[in-house]
């Protein structure tokens, strides 16, 4: 999910540039775990004789339900509740199913923005984004379009340094001895 150009709830002067979850690649193994749990339980119950099945089916069902809950549903909840938001002023990471946690990094304090992508990540179109400040480091795994996001940070830095703060009213820029209008 990407929402562009919307204001944040608390800061009306901030514009959301990117809002996303981790890449769906993070759900590959949870889906496999759920598939193995369902198919394995069905195959195991199908291979048992009727006498053994009537005795052990609750145990097979409990193991399959545990695999589905802890192997599929909980990782999906973690994926669903983890979001990254990039605004024109900061990067926000929010995560947690029961206890919500947040980590914000102001764009003005960024020292380095780098990305990494394995062969599989490049095929899937995601990667690891590493944001470094003088006192902190934020590592974001499975960021969709990590290279494009890095380019976005570069564009934001160029805009910030090229435009700079707005001059006060009545200010006239002097360049090479010529007064600009």
N, C-alpha and C positions, 0 to 999 in steps of 0.2 A: 504494500500500500504506500503510495507516495502522494503527499499533499503538498502543494506548492502555493506560495503566496498568501497563506493564511496567517493571521496574527495569533500569537500565543495567548493563552487565557489571562495571564497576569501582566504581561508586558506588551502593550499595544504597539509600541514602536519597533518590535522585533518581528521579522518576517520569516516564516518557515520556508526553508529552501528544499530540504529533504526530510521525510519522515518514513522510516521503514523498520521492518523486522529483520532478523538474520535471514540469510538466504535459505530457501526451502531445502537445500542440500543437508542442512542440519537435522532434518527429519527422516533421512534415508534409513539409518539404523533403527530408529523407533518403529518405522513402518515394517521393516523386516522382522523385528522382534514380535510385533503383533501378528504378522502373517504366520511365523513359525509357531507361535502359541496356539492359534486357531487350528491350523492344518495339522500340527503335531498332536494336539488333543483329539481331533477327529480321527486321525489315522490310528492312534493308540487305542482309542475306544473301539474302532472298527476291527482291529486285529485281535482284541480280547474275546475270549469265549463268554457266553452269556452269564455263566456263574461268576467268573472273575469280574466281569463288567459291572454286575449288580453290587458287588462288594467294593470295588475300587473307583467307581466313577466319581464319587465326591472328591476323592483325593486328586484325580486328574483335573477336575473342574477347578479346584482351588489353586493348583499350580498354574494352570492356564490363565485364570483370572489374575493371579499375582504377576505373571509375565506381562499381561495386557496392561494392568494398572501401572506397574513400575517401569516397564519397558517401552510403553507407547503413550499412555495418557499423561503421565507426569512430564516426560520430555516435551510433549506437545504443549502443555501448559507453560513450561519454562520458555519455550520458543515464542508462544503467543504473548506472554507478558514482558518480553524483552524488546525494547524499542530504542532506536537511535534517532535523534532529531538534530538536524543542522539548521541553525538560523543564521541570519547575517551578523550575529554577535557571539554565538557560543555553540558548543556541541554538548548535547544532553544524552546521557545513557540512563535508562530506567529499566530495572529488572526486579524480579521477585514475585513469587506466587502468593505467599502468605504475608511476608514482610517485604514491603517495597523499598528498594534502595535506589539512589540516584547519584550520578556523578556528572558534574558540569565542568567544562573547560572553556574559558573565554578565548575567543579567536585572537585577541590582542596578545595573549601570553604564549601562543604557540611558537616553539623554536624550530621544530622539525615535524614534518608529516611524511610518512613513508608507508609503502604497501608491499605486501608479499602475496604471491599466488603460485601454488603448485600447478602442475600440468592439469590435474583434475579440476582445480579451482578455475583455471583459465577456460576450460571447456564449459564449466557451469556458469561462468560469468560473475565470479565473486572473488573474494580474497580477504586477507588480513590487513587492517588499517591500524597503524601505530602513530599515535599523537603524543608528542613530547613537549613538555613545558620545562622551565628551569627547575621546578620542584616536583613534577608529577609525570606520570606516563599512563596513557590509556590505550589498551589493546582491544580492538574490536574484531572479533572473529566472524567469518562468513558474511562480510558486508557485500551486498549486491552492488556490482559496478564499482569496486574499490578504486580502480584506476581513475574512473570519471570523478569520483568523490575527491580524490587527491587533486585532480585538475580544478575542481570547484574551490578547494582551499587556496590554490595558487591564484585563481582569479579574484577571490575575495581579498587576498593579501595585496595584489596589485591595485585593486580599486581603493583599498584603504590607504596605501602609500602614495598613489598617484593623485587621488582627489584630496586627501587630507581633510582636516576639519574645515567647516565652512568659515570664511572670513567674517568678521563683525560688520554690521551695517556701516556704510560710509568708507569702508576700507578700499584703497586702490592699490593694486599690485604694481610694483615697480620692477621692470626687467630691463637691464642694459640701459638704464637712464631714461627709459620711455615710460610714461604713465599709461597704463592700460585702462580702458573704459570700464 
